[in-house]
C-alpha cells in the first residue's frame, strides 16, 4: 500500500501545472485542514471506486482527485456558516462582528441590533436595516471614513463596532465629506484621491446599502485650485470630476445631490459663468448623470424649508421651477435637511411635506436630520430616560413615524450617528464614552420601524 501511495505521489508531482484544479474545499477527512491524511483517504477511495470522493466532479475517482488535494495541502478550508468567519489562530468558525449587549452577557451577531428597551434592559433584536428592507422602507445616516478604519479617531475594535452598527442600522448612507469635490481632487485637476470614498462605497456595496453622493455642486468645500479657472475651464474640470465618479462607481450610486443649498448663497459657478450660466450648467450635469446611469435619483437639497410659512420655501420652489422649466434640468426629488429643529408635528410640518409632494409631483427626502440632545428647551419626556436625551428620542421618533408611514417621503437620513464625531454636538444614537453606549433614540427608531406599515405593495 505504501509503495502504491508513493507511486501515486510521483505521478501527482509530474502532472503539469495547467492541470491544477480550483476546487472549493478538497477536505476528504472533513477536519478543516488539507493534509497528507486527505491524500491517504483519496487513495482508499480510488481503490474502492468510491465516487463520493470525486473532488473534481468529472464522474470518476482517480489521480486527478489526488492532484486537487495535493494542490491545497497545508491550507485551511473550513466553510463557515453565514455570519461566522474563520479564526486563523484557532482554526474554528467564530461569530463575525459580535457585539456585547448589556450586562446579561448577550452577544449580538452580524444580523442583530443591540437594543436597550424602555426599562433599560438590553437584548439582541432583528436589526433595524433588516426590518426596513422587509418593509421596503429606507433609513440611513452619514458615514465617516475616519470612524470606520483604525486611526486617530478609532482603534481597531471601535472601528469594527462602528461598521457593524452602521450595517445594522442603515439601508442608505451618505458619505459626509468623502465624495465632495474638494475631497476627491484636493490638489489639482489631474489627480484624484478615492482612498476614503472607496472604503465607504465598498462597505455599502458589500452590505447591500444604497448610497447618495453628497454636495458636488455646492458653494463650499470645492478645491482651492478652481478659483484660478475661468468659466469654461471650471465647467470642463467639473465634468471630469463627475464623469470620473460615475465611471468608478457605476451601478453603486442610487441618489445624487444635483445642487446643494442653492438659496441665498454665492456659488463659484455663478461668479464665473453668471446666474444663467450656472443654471444651464446644472441642467447639463443632470443630463450627464442620467445618461450615464438613468437609475440615479437627482435631488435638490436645502435647509430651513421645513416650516410651511418660511419665505425660503417659496424661493426654493421658484428656483426649481426655473431650473427645470427654463433650463431643462432633471430633478427627481426635493431634499429637506431638518437641521437644528427640536419639535415636529405631523399635522403641521408633516402636512407641509405631503402638500409639497402632492403639488410638485416630486417625492421628499429627509436628508440631514439631527438635533443635539442638549438643544431642547422643553418636551414631554420619560423621566427615566433623562430629560435631554428623552426629548431627543421623542423628536426623532415623531419624524421617523411620519416618514416611515408616508409614501411621499422617499427616505429618512440622519446627519449623525455617533457623538464622538457629530457635526451637531450630542446628536447621535451612541454617546461619546468609552463603550459608545446607546442613547434612547435608537430604541425609539427600532420601535417605530417595527410598528410601521409595509410599503412594499
N, C-alpha and C positions, 0 to 999 in steps of 0.2 A: 504494500500500500504506500509506504514511504517513497519507494522508487517511482511508482506511478505519479505520486504528487510532485516529486522533483522534476520529472519529465514534463509534466503539465506546466510547471512554473517556467521551465526553459522555453516552451512554446509561447507562453504569455509574454515573456520578455522579448521574444523575437518578433512579435506582431508589430507592424508599422504603426507609428503614432496616428496616422489617419483613421485607424480603426478604433480609436478610443471612443467610449460611449459616455453620454452625459445623463445617465440615469439619476433620478432624484435621490434615492437612498438605498443602495445595494447592501442593506444590513441583514444578511442571512440569519445571523444569530439573534437578531432583534434585541441587542443590548445597548444600542445607541452609539456604538463606536465601530468603525470599519477596521478589521484586523485580520491577521492570518487565520484566526478561527473561522472567519466568514469564508475564506478560501477552502478550508477543510470541509465546511458544510456544503459548499457547492460541488466539490469533488464527490461527496457522498450522494448528492442529488443527481449528478451525472451517471454514477454507477447504477442508481435506482431509476433513472429516467423520470425523475420527479419534476414535472413541468410547473409545479407550484413555485419553483425557484428559477423560472425563466425570466431573469432580470432584464434581458434585452428585448423581451416581448417579441421574439421572432419565431415562436412556435416550436422551439427546440431548446433543450438544455445541453449546453456544450461549452467548448473552450471560450467562446465569446462572452459567456456569462462570467467565467473566471476573470477574463480581462477587465470587465466592467467593475468587478470588485477590486481587483488589484490597483486600478487607477485611483481608488479613493481610500486606500489603506492609510490609517493614521488620522483620518478626519472623523468628525462627529456629525451625525446627521439625524439627530432626534427631531421628529416632526412634532413641534409644539402646537397645541390647540390654539384657536384664535383667542387673543387676549393674554397669551403667555409668550415668553421669549426664552431662548436657551441661555443659561448662565454658564459661561465657559469655564469658570473656576470649579463649579460643582458637577457640570455635565447634566444638570437637571433643568426641567422647564420651571420657570418662576413667573409670578404674576407680572405682567407688563404694566408699568406706571402705577404701582399700588399707591394708595393714599390712606394714611392713618385717619380714622374718622371718629374722633371723640374718645373719652376715657374708657368706654366699654371694650376697646380693643378691636373694633370692626375695621376691616381693610377693604376699601372700595377698589374694584378693578377698573379697567380702562373704559368700560361702558357705564359706569355708575358715577353719580354725583354724591358727594358727602353733603347732606342737608341737615342743618340744625333746625328742629321744628319749633313751634310756638312755645313749648315748655322747656326748651333748651336742650333736648335730647338729640344727639347726633346719630344718623343712620345712613346707610348706603341705599340710594334710591336710583331708579332709572334716570338717566341723565336728561337734563333739560334739552339738549340737542336732539336726542333720540325721540323724545316726546314731540318736539317741534316737527321733526321730519314725518313722524307718523300722522300728524295733523296738517301737514303742508303749511306750516307757519314758519316765518323767517325771523330769527332773533340773533343778535350778534353784538360785537364790541370792537373797539380798536385793538390792533395787535402791535406790539412794540418789540423790535428786534433785540434791544438791549436787555429785555427780560426773558427772552426765550433761549438765549445762549449764555454760557458761563462768562462772566466778566466782572467789571467793577460794580454793576448793579445786582447781579445774581450769581450765586455759586451754582455748581452743577445740580445740586438737589433742588434748590428753589426754582431753577430754570426748568427742570423736569416737571415739577409740580405745576408750574405756570402753564406749560404746554398741555398737560393732562386736563387741568381745569378749563382751559380755553376750549379744548376739544369737547369736553363735556357740556359746555355752555352754548357755543356758537354754531349756527348753521351758515352765517355770513360774517366775514371780518372785513375791516378797513385798515390797511396799513396806515398808521398815524402820519408818518413822515417819509417812509421808505420809498415811495413811488412819486413823491413830488419832484418837480424838475430839478430843483436845487440839490436834491439828494442823489439823483441819478447821474447828473452831469455837473458836478460842482466846480470843475476847473476850466474846461474848455469844450468847444463843440465837437472835438474829435475823440474824446474819451468818456467812457461810461463806467459807472461802478454799481453793479447789481448785487453785491455781496449780501446786503441786508434784505433787499427785495426778494432775491432768490430763496433765501431761508424761509421767509413768510409764505411766498407763493407755493413752494414745495410742501410746506406744512399743510396749507389749505388743500392743495390738490390731493395729497396722500390721505387726508381725513374727510374728503367729500364736503369741504366747506367752500361756499361761494365767496367771491372777492369783489370789492368795489375799489377802483382806482380813484384816489382822492386828490383833488385840488391841482390838476395840471395847469388849467387857466385860472390864475389867481393873482391878486395884487401883491402877494407876499411869498417868500421862500423861493424866488426864482434865482437862477445862478447869477452871480455878480457880473460875469463876463457879458451877459446880454445887454447890459447898459450901454456898451460901446457899439451896438449894432444899429443899423438903420432899419426902416420898416421891412423891406424885402428880406434883408439878412435875418431879422428876427423871425419872420414867418417861416423862412427856409429852415432855420435851426429848430424851430418848434415842430415842424413837420417831421424832421428827422427823429427827434425825441419820441414823438407819438408813434411813428411807424416802427421804431426800434422796440418800444414796449409792446406794441401789438404783435409783432412777429415773434418776440421772445416768449410771450405768454399766450400764444394762440390757443384758444379754447379753454383758457383758465380764468378769464375775466368775465364776470356777469354784469357788473354795473360800472359806470364811469361818470365822475363829476365833470360834465362838459364845461361849466363855468361855476366857480365857487364865489359866493358873496358879491354879486355884481352891483348891488345898490349902494350908492354913496361912497364908492372907493375909486381911487385913481390907478388904473391898470397901465403897465408899461406898453401894452399893445395899443391902448388908446392914445398914450402920449406920442408914440412914434407913427401911428397909422391913422389917427383921428377916430372919432366915435363911429362913423360909418364903416371905416376900415376894420375896426375892432369887431363889430358885429358881423361883418361879412366874413372875417377870418374865423370867428367862432362857428359860423354856419358851415364853412368849408371843412373845418375839423370834424364837425358832427357827421358829415357825409363820408369823410375819410375813414372814420371809425366804423361806421355802418357798412361801408364797402368791404372792409377787412373782416369784420365779424358782425353780421346782421343781428345776432342774438344779444349783443351788448345793449343794456338799457342805459340811456343817457339821461342824466339828472342835472337840473339847475338847483344849486344848493344855497340856502340863505338862512341867516339868523334873524331873530327879532320879528318874525312874521306870524307868530303863533296867536297873538291877540287879534280877534276879528276887527277891533276898532283902531288898530295901529295903521297909520298912513303908509308905512313901509310896504304893507301887503298890496296896496293899490299900485305903488311904484313897481313892485316885482311883477304884478300881473301885466301891467303895461309894457314892461321891458321884455317879458317873454313873448307877448303878442307881437311886438315889433320884431324881435329876433326870428320868430317862426314865420309870420305872415309876410314881412317885407324883405327878409334875407334868406328865407328858405331853410332855416336851421331845423334839425330834428331834435325835439325834446320829448322824451317819453314820460318822465315823472318829475315831480317837484319835491325837493328835499327841505323839510322843516327841521332845523337843528335842535331846538329845545335846550339851549344853554341857560344856566343861571336862574331858572324859574324854581319856585318851591310850592306850587299848587297846580292842580289840574281838575277841571270839572268836565265830565263827559258831555253834559248838555250844553256847555258853553264853548270851550275850546274844541271839544270833540265834534260838536255840531259844525263848527267852523271848518275843521278838516274835511268833514263829509261834504259840506257845501262846496268847498274848493274843488274836490274831486268831481262832484256831480256837474259843476258848471264849467270846468275846463276840459273834462274828458280825460284827465290825467290822474293817475294814482299818486298818493302822497307817500313819501318815505320819511320816517322819523329817524334822522341820520346821526345826531350827535347829542343824545340825551345825557345830561349829567346834572348833578346837584350835590354840593358838598353837605355832609351831614351836619356841619356846624353853621350852615347858612339859613336855617329855618327859624322863623320868629314865632311860630305858633301852629299847632296842629293837634288833632286828636290821636294820641299815640298810646300804644300799650306801655304801661309803666314798667313792666319787667324787661322791656327791650332797652330802656334808656331813652331819654327824651329825644335827643337829636337824631340818633340812628333810627329810632322808630318813626320819626317824621319822614325821614328819607325813604324808608321802606314803604310807607303809605303812599308817598308821591310816586315812586317808581311803579308800585303796584297798580295805582289808578290809571296811569298811562298804558301800562302793559295790558291790563284788562281790556281797555278800549281798542288798542292796536291789534291784539290777537283775535278779537271777535269781529273787527270791522274790515271788510274786504277792500275798502277804499285805501287802506294803509298797506303798502306792499311789504314793508319790513320795519322792525324796530331795532335800532342800533344804539348802543351805549358808548359814549365818548370817554370811557373809563373802564377799568376792570379791577386793578389792584392799587390801593392807596399809595404804595411805595413809589409809583410813577404815574401820577394822575394830573392832567392839566388843571382840573379843578380840585382843590385840596379836599381829601376825605370823601371823594365822590364814588369810590369803587365798592365792590362787593366783598373785598378782603382787606383787612386792616394792615397798616404798616407796623407790624410787630414781628416777633421772632419766628412765628409759625404762619404768618399771613392768615390769621384766624378770620372766620367767616362772620359777616355782618347780617342782620336780619333781612336786609333787602334781597339776598339770594333766595332765602326760603320763600319770600313773597313771590318772586318771579316763578319759582318752581310751582307754587300753588296756583298761580294764575294760568300758567300754561297747561297744568294738569286739568284745570277746570274749563279751559277754553273749548269752544266747539271746533270740530274739524273743518278745515277749509279746502279739503281735497275734492269734494264733489263740485 
